[in-house]
Amino acid sequence: MIIQCKNSQTGWIMIGLFLLISIQITDSFLRFGTSHLPLGAFISLMALMIAVILTFFRLTIKADEKCIHVIFGIGLVYIKIRPEPSVK
């Protein structure tokens, strides 16, 4: 595969938003008193936040003469688009 074009874009707004949400979840867990987040819920929510950030923090698009590759994050979501040959 000869790569003719490669472009990556990092989603800084999404990273910042999820960081703020993670800080709020951690604050709810560490809050002393009667209304705090249980340990199981905290671990589940933080695992979900980490998984979402790793999956969608970056978008990479590669194009060559045969197809277009769309890769999200660390590559868990990978889309390959093969255009139809043009009719002459």
DSSP file (Angstrom, degrees, kcal/mol; ACC not computed):
  #  RESIDUE AA STRUCTURE BP1 BP2  ACC     N-H-->O    O-->H-N    N-H-->O    O-->H-N    TCO  KAPPA ALPHA  PHI   PSI    X-CA   Y-CA   Z-CA
    1    1 A M              0   0    0      0, 0.0     2,-0.7     0, 0.0    63,-0.0   0.000 360.0 360.0 360.0 118.6    0.0    0.0    0.0
    2    2 A I        -     0   0    0      2,-0.0     2,-0.5     0, 0.0    63,-0.5  -0.878 360.0-140.4 -97.6 116.5    1.5    3.3   -1.1
    3    3 A I        +     0   0    0     -2,-0.7    61,-0.2     1,-0.2     3,-0.1  -0.658  25.2 174.5 -80.9 122.3    0.0    6.1    1.0
    4    4 A Q  S    S+     0   0    0     59,-1.8     2,-0.3    -2,-0.5    60,-0.2   0.758  70.5  16.5 -94.6 -30.6   -0.6    9.2   -1.2
    5    5 A C  E     +A   63   0A   0     58,-1.9    58,-2.8     2,-0.0     2,-0.4  -0.992  60.0 176.1-146.7 134.8   -2.3   11.3    1.5
    6    6 A K  E     +A   62   0A   0     -2,-0.3     2,-0.4    56,-0.2    56,-0.2  -0.987   6.2 172.7-140.6 129.6   -2.5   11.0    5.3
    7    7 A N  E     -A   61   0A   0     54,-2.5    54,-3.0    -2,-0.4     2,-0.4  -0.999   8.0-169.4-139.7 134.3   -4.1   13.5    7.6
    8    8 A S  E     -A   60   0A   0     -2,-0.4     2,-0.4    52,-0.2    52,-0.2  -0.941   1.0-171.3-123.4 146.8   -4.8   13.4   11.4
    9    9 A Q  E     -A   59   0A   0     50,-2.4    50,-2.7    -2,-0.4     2,-0.4  -0.990  13.2-146.1-138.8 127.7   -6.9   15.6   13.6
   10   10 A T  E     -A   58   0A   0     -2,-0.4     2,-1.5    48,-0.2    48,-0.2  -0.784  15.0-134.3 -95.4 135.0   -7.0   15.5   17.4
   11   11 A G     >  +     0   0    0     46,-2.6     4,-2.3    -2,-0.4     5,-0.2  -0.606  34.7 165.7 -88.5  78.9  -10.3   16.3   19.1
   12   12 A W  H  > S+     0   0    0     -2,-1.5     4,-2.6     1,-0.2    -1,-0.2   0.848  73.6  54.5 -66.0 -34.7   -9.1   18.7   21.8
   13   13 A I  H  > S+     0   0    0      2,-0.2     4,-2.5    -3,-0.2    -1,-0.2   0.928 110.7  45.8 -65.3 -43.5  -12.6   19.9   22.6
   14   14 A M  H  > S+     0   0    0      2,-0.2     4,-2.6     1,-0.2     5,-0.2   0.901 112.2  51.1 -66.0 -40.0  -13.8   16.4   23.2
   15   15 A I  H  X S+     0   0    0     -4,-2.3     4,-2.0     1,-0.2    -2,-0.2   0.931 112.5  46.7 -62.1 -44.7  -10.7   15.6   25.3
   16   16 A G  H  X S+     0   0    0     -4,-2.6     4,-2.2     2,-0.2    -2,-0.2   0.901 112.2  50.3 -63.7 -41.4  -11.2   18.7   27.4
   17   17 A L  H  X S+     0   0    0     -4,-2.5     4,-2.2     1,-0.2    -2,-0.2   0.928 112.5  45.7 -63.3 -45.8  -14.9   17.9   27.9
   18   18 A F  H  X S+     0   0    0     -4,-2.6     4,-2.3     1,-0.2    -1,-0.2   0.824 110.3  55.0 -68.9 -30.0  -14.3   14.3   29.0
   19   19 A L  H  X S+     0   0    0     -4,-2.0     4,-2.1    -5,-0.2    -1,-0.2   0.920 109.0  47.4 -65.9 -43.1  -11.5   15.5   31.3
   20   20 A L  H  X S+     0   0    0     -4,-2.2     4,-2.1     2,-0.2    -2,-0.2   0.904 112.4  49.1 -63.7 -41.1  -14.0   17.9   33.0
   21   21 A I  H  X S+     0   0    0     -4,-2.2     4,-2.4     2,-0.2    -2,-0.2   0.902 110.4  51.5 -64.6 -40.0  -16.6   15.2   33.3
   22   22 A S  H  X S+     0   0    0     -4,-2.3     4,-2.4     1,-0.2    -2,-0.2   0.878 108.6  51.1 -64.2 -37.9  -13.9   12.8   34.8
   23   23 A I  H  X S+     0   0    0     -4,-2.1     4,-2.4     2,-0.2    -1,-0.2   0.904 110.4  49.3 -65.0 -40.6  -13.0   15.5   37.3
   24   24 A Q  H  X S+     0   0    0     -4,-2.1     4,-2.2     2,-0.2    -2,-0.2   0.902 111.1  49.0 -65.3 -41.2  -16.7   15.9   38.3
   25   25 A I  H  X S+     0   0    0     -4,-2.4     4,-1.8     2,-0.2    -2,-0.2   0.916 112.3  48.5 -64.1 -42.8  -17.1   12.1   38.6
   26   26 A T  H  X S+     0   0    0     -4,-2.4     4,-2.5     1,-0.2    -2,-0.2   0.897 110.3  51.6 -64.3 -40.3  -13.9   11.9   40.8
   27   27 A D  H  X S+     0   0    0     -4,-2.4     4,-1.1     1,-0.2    -1,-0.2   0.899 108.9  50.8 -62.5 -40.6  -15.2   14.8   42.9
   28   28 A S  H  < S+     0   0    0     -4,-2.2     9,-1.8     1,-0.2    -1,-0.2   0.853 112.3  47.7 -65.2 -33.9  -18.5   13.0   43.4
   29   29 A F  H  < S+     0   0    0     -4,-1.8    -2,-0.2     7,-0.2    -1,-0.2   0.905 114.7  43.8 -72.5 -41.7  -16.7    9.8   44.5
   30   30 A L  H  < S+     0   0    0     -4,-2.5    -1,-0.2    -5,-0.1    -2,-0.2   0.573  83.7 118.6 -82.9  -9.2  -14.3   11.6   46.9
   31   31 A R     <  -     0   0    0     -4,-1.1     2,-0.2    -5,-0.2     6,-0.0  -0.385  60.3-137.6 -62.4 126.3  -17.0   13.8   48.5
   32   32 A F        +     0   0    0     -2,-0.2     2,-0.3     4,-0.1     3,-0.2  -0.577  61.5  50.7 -85.3 148.9  -17.3   13.0   52.2
   33   33 A G  S    S-     0   0    0     -2,-0.2     3,-0.2     1,-0.1     0, 0.0  -0.869 105.1 -47.4 123.4-159.0  -20.8   12.7   53.8
   34   34 A T  S    S+     0   0    0     -2,-0.3     2,-0.9     1,-0.2    -1,-0.1   0.742 118.8  61.9 -88.7 -23.9  -23.9   10.8   52.9
   35   35 A S  S    S+     0   0    0     -3,-0.2     2,-0.3     2,-0.0    -1,-0.2  -0.651  70.3 128.0-109.2  78.0  -24.2   11.6   49.2
   36   36 A H        -     0   0    0     -2,-0.9    -7,-0.2    -3,-0.2    -8,-0.1  -0.853  63.2 -95.0-123.9 165.6  -21.2   10.2   47.5
   37   37 A L        -     0   0    0     -9,-1.8    -2,-0.0    -2,-0.3     5,-0.0  -0.611  43.4-115.8 -79.5 130.7  -20.7    7.9   44.5
   38   38 A P     >  -     0   0    0      0, 0.0     4,-2.3     0, 0.0     5,-0.2  -0.263  23.6-114.1 -64.6 156.1  -20.3    4.2   45.3
   39   39 A L  H  > S+     0   0    0      1,-0.2     4,-2.6     2,-0.2     5,-0.2   0.889 114.1  52.1 -59.7 -43.5  -17.0    2.5   44.4
   40   40 A G  H  > S+     0   0    0      1,-0.2     4,-2.2     2,-0.2    -1,-0.2   0.901 111.2  46.7 -62.0 -41.7  -18.5    0.2   41.8
   41   41 A A  H  > S+     0   0    0      2,-0.2     4,-2.6     1,-0.2    -1,-0.2   0.889 111.7  52.1 -67.2 -38.8  -20.2    3.1   40.0
   42   42 A F  H  X S+     0   0    0     -4,-2.3     4,-2.4     2,-0.2     5,-0.2   0.933 111.3  45.7 -62.6 -47.2  -17.0    5.2   40.1
   43   43 A I  H  X S+     0   0    0     -4,-2.6     4,-2.3     2,-0.2    -2,-0.2   0.910 114.3  49.1 -64.0 -42.0  -14.9    2.4   38.5
   44   44 A S  H  X S+     0   0    0     -4,-2.2     4,-2.1    -5,-0.2    -2,-0.2   0.931 113.2  45.8 -63.9 -45.6  -17.5    1.7   35.9
   45   45 A L  H  X S+     0   0    0     -4,-2.6     4,-2.4     1,-0.2    -2,-0.2   0.896 113.7  48.4 -66.3 -39.9  -17.9    5.3   34.9
   46   46 A M  H  X S+     0   0    0     -4,-2.4     4,-2.5     2,-0.2    -1,-0.2   0.885 110.7  51.2 -69.0 -37.2  -14.1    5.9   34.8
   47   47 A A  H  X S+     0   0    0     -4,-2.3     4,-2.3    -5,-0.2    -1,-0.2   0.904 111.4  48.8 -63.9 -40.2  -13.5    2.8   32.7
   48   48 A L  H  X S+     0   0    0     -4,-2.1     4,-2.4     2,-0.2    -2,-0.2   0.916 111.0  49.7 -64.3 -43.3  -16.2    4.0   30.3
   49   49 A M  H  X S+     0   0    0     -4,-2.4     4,-2.4     2,-0.2    -2,-0.2   0.918 112.0  47.6 -62.0 -44.2  -14.6    7.5   30.1
   50   50 A I  H  X S+     0   0    0     -4,-2.5     4,-2.6     1,-0.2     5,-0.2   0.909 112.0  50.3 -64.2 -42.3  -11.2    6.0   29.4
   51   51 A A  H  X S+     0   0    0     -4,-2.3     4,-1.7     1,-0.2    -2,-0.2   0.910 111.9  47.2 -63.2 -42.1  -12.6    3.7   26.7
   52   52 A V  H  X S+     0   0    0     -4,-2.4     4,-2.2     2,-0.2    -2,-0.2   0.915 112.9  48.7 -66.7 -42.5  -14.4    6.5   24.9
   53   53 A I  H  X S+     0   0    0     -4,-2.4     4,-1.1     1,-0.2    -2,-0.2   0.928 112.7  47.4 -64.3 -44.2  -11.4    8.8   25.0
   54   54 A L  H  < S+     0   0    0     -4,-2.6    20,-1.5     1,-0.2    -1,-0.2   0.826 115.2  47.4 -66.0 -30.1   -9.1    6.1   23.7
   55   55 A T  H  < S+     0   0    0     -4,-1.7    20,-0.3    18,-0.2    22,-0.3   0.857 126.5  21.5 -79.4 -34.9  -11.5    5.3   20.9
   56   56 A F  H  < S+     0   0    0     -4,-2.2    -2,-0.2    16,-0.1    -1,-0.2   0.159  84.7 105.3-124.8  20.2  -12.4    8.8   19.7
   57   57 A F  S  < S+     0   0    0     -4,-1.1   -46,-2.6     1,-0.1     2,-0.3   0.747  88.8  25.1 -75.9 -20.6   -9.5   11.1   20.6
   58   58 A R  E     -A   10   0A   0    -48,-0.2    15,-3.6    -4,-0.2     2,-0.5  -0.992  61.9-151.2-143.6 148.1   -8.1   11.3   17.1
   59   59 A L  E     -AB   9  72A   0    -50,-2.7   -50,-2.4    -2,-0.3     2,-0.4  -0.988  16.5-174.0-119.9 124.0   -9.3   10.9   13.6
   60   60 A T  E     -AB   8  71A   0     11,-2.9    11,-3.1    -2,-0.5     2,-0.5  -0.969   3.5-169.0-119.8 132.6   -6.8    9.7   10.9
   61   61 A I  E     -AB   7  70A   0    -54,-3.0   -54,-2.5    -2,-0.4     2,-0.4  -0.985   4.2-176.7-122.5 126.0   -7.6    9.5    7.2
   62   62 A K  E     -AB   6  69A   0      7,-2.5     7,-3.4    -2,-0.5     2,-0.4  -0.967   3.5-170.7-120.3 137.7   -5.3    7.8    4.8
   63   63 A A  E     +AB   5  68A   0    -58,-2.8   -58,-1.9    -2,-0.4   -59,-1.8  -0.993  11.0 162.6-130.7 134.9   -6.0    7.7    1.1
   64   64 A D        -     0   0    0      3,-2.2   -61,-0.1    -2,-0.4    -2,-0.0  -0.676  57.1 -79.5-132.1-168.9   -4.2    5.7   -1.6
   65   65 A E  S    S+     0   0    0    -63,-0.5     3,-0.1    -2,-0.2   -62,-0.1   0.677 125.2  36.9 -72.3 -15.2   -5.0    4.7   -5.2
   66   66 A K  S    S-     0   0    0      1,-0.3     2,-0.3    16,-0.0    -1,-0.2   0.796 121.3 -10.1-106.2 -36.4   -7.3    1.8   -4.1
   67   67 A C        -     0   0    0     15,-0.2    -3,-2.2     2,-0.0     2,-0.4  -0.956  55.0-112.0-157.7 172.1   -9.2    2.9   -1.0
   68   68 A I  E     -BC  63  81A   0     13,-2.8    13,-3.2    -2,-0.3     2,-0.5  -0.959  26.6-154.8-114.4 131.1   -9.7    5.4    1.8
   69   69 A H  E     -BC  62  80A   0     -7,-3.4    -7,-2.5    -2,-0.4     2,-0.5  -0.923   5.7-167.9-109.6 128.0   -9.0    4.4    5.4
   70   70 A V  E     -BC  61  79A   0      9,-3.2     9,-3.1    -2,-0.5     2,-0.5  -0.973  10.5-176.1-116.0 118.7  -10.7    6.1    8.3
   71   71 A I  E     -BC  60  78A   0    -11,-3.1   -11,-2.9    -2,-0.5     2,-0.4  -0.966  10.2-157.3-122.9 124.3   -9.2    5.3   11.7
   72   72 A F  E > > -BC  59  77A   0      5,-2.6     3,-2.2    -2,-0.5     5,-0.8  -0.848  56.1 -43.6-100.1 134.4  -10.6    6.6   15.0
   73   73 A G  T 3 5S-     0   0    0    -15,-3.6   -18,-0.2    -2,-0.4   -17,-0.1  -0.200 126.6  -6.2  56.9-127.2   -8.4    6.8   18.1
   74   74 A I  T 3 5S-     0   0    0    -20,-1.5    -1,-0.3     1,-0.0   -19,-0.1   0.378 112.4 -88.0 -86.3   4.7   -6.1    3.8   18.7
   75   75 A G  T < 5S+     0   0    0     -3,-2.2    -2,-0.2   -20,-0.3   -20,-0.1   0.551  91.2 124.4 105.3   9.9   -7.7    1.9   15.8
   76   76 A L  T   5S+     0   0    0     -4,-0.5     2,-0.6     1,-0.2    -3,-0.1   0.865  78.7  48.8 -68.2 -33.8  -10.6    0.1   17.4
   77   77 A V  E   <S+C   72   0A   0     -5,-0.8    -5,-2.6   -22,-0.3     2,-0.4  -0.936  75.9 167.5-107.4 114.2  -12.9    1.7   14.9
   78   78 A Y  E     -C   71   0A   0     -2,-0.6     2,-0.5    -7,-0.2    -7,-0.2  -0.990  12.4-171.9-133.3 121.6  -11.5    1.3   11.4
   79   79 A I  E     -C   70   0A   0     -9,-3.1    -9,-3.2    -2,-0.4     2,-0.5  -0.958   5.0-164.1-119.8 130.7  -13.4    1.9    8.2
   80   80 A K  E     -C   69   0A   0     -2,-0.5     2,-0.6   -11,-0.2   -11,-0.2  -0.964   5.7-165.8-115.4 124.1  -12.2    1.1    4.7
   81   81 A I  E     -C   68   0A   0    -13,-3.2   -13,-2.8    -2,-0.5    -2,-0.0  -0.939   3.1-170.5-113.3 120.6  -14.0    2.7    1.8
   82   82 A R        -     0   0    0     -2,-0.6   -15,-0.2   -15,-0.2    -2,-0.0  -0.934  19.9-137.7-110.8 112.4  -13.4    1.3   -1.7
   83   83 A P        -     0   0    0      0, 0.0     3,-0.1     0, 0.0    -2,-0.0  -0.328  23.4-107.2 -68.4 149.4  -14.8    3.5   -4.4
   84   84 A E        -     0   0    0      1,-0.1     2,-0.1     3,-0.0     3,-0.1  -0.488  40.9-101.6 -71.0 143.0  -16.6    1.9   -7.3
   85   85 A P        -     0   0    0      0, 0.0     2,-0.1     0, 0.0    -1,-0.1  -0.422  42.6-108.6 -65.2 141.5  -14.7    1.9  -10.6
   86   86 A S        -     0   0    0     -2,-0.1     2,-0.5     1,-0.1     0, 0.0  -0.445  26.6-125.3 -73.4 144.1  -16.0    4.6  -12.9
   87   87 A V              0   0    0     -2,-0.1    -1,-0.1     1,-0.1    -3,-0.0  -0.767 360.0 360.0 -91.1 129.6  -17.9    3.5  -16.0
   88   88 A K              0   0    0     -2,-0.5    -1,-0.1     0, 0.0    -2,-0.0   0.404 360.0 360.0-106.6 360.0  -16.6    4.8  -19.3
